[in-house]
Amino acid sequence: MAMFHLYNPNSGEHFYTWNAAEIDSLVCAGWESEGRDWATSAGGDLAYCLHNPNAGLALIITF
């Protein structure tokens, strides 16, 4: 299952989704689509985001 990344240039927020309707809705609301970020299994593995605010980096991992 493909996961897509969207970015809100007004708030600096990042959002990840696989739902095409959600992507379309957010793009219409001013979010920028940054395309496919990664793929997960059809079983829906949990993904965790670790954010380092000092470096401005995020690491997305699964177990």
N, C-alpha and C positions, 0 to 999 in steps of 0.2 A: 504494500500500500504506500503510495507516494505521499509525503508530507511536504506542504508548501509553507513558505515563509513570507509574511507580510510585515511591513514597517510603516509606522505612523510618523511622518516627518514633523508633525506639530507637537507631539508629546514625547517622541523618542521611544515609544513602545514597540515591542516585537511580538508577533503572534504567529502561531503555527497551527495548521489545520489540514485535513485531507478533504474537507467538504467543499465541493465546487460552488454551491449556492452561498456558502459563507464567504468564500474568496470574492465572488462577484459583488456581494453586498458591501464588504469592507472596501473594495476598490472604488465602488460608487460613492462611498463616504469619505474618500480622500486618502485611504491607505495606499501604499505602493506595494505591488506584488514583486517579490524578489525571486520568484520561481521555486522550483523543486529543491528542497534542501537535503532530504534523505528519504530512504524507503524503509518501511518496517514490515514485519511479517503480517499475513492476513489475520493471525491470531490476536493482533493488537497489543504487542509488547508495550509495557509502560516505558515512557521516556522521562528522564529527569534533566532539568536544566540547572547547572551550577553557574552562578554569576559572580564575577570578581569586579565590584564597582570601582576599585582603585585602578585597575588596568583596562576597564571597559570591555572585558572579554567574557564570553559565555561558552560553556562546554555542555553539550547535550550527550547523555549517556543512557544506555539501557542495561538491564541485568538479565 
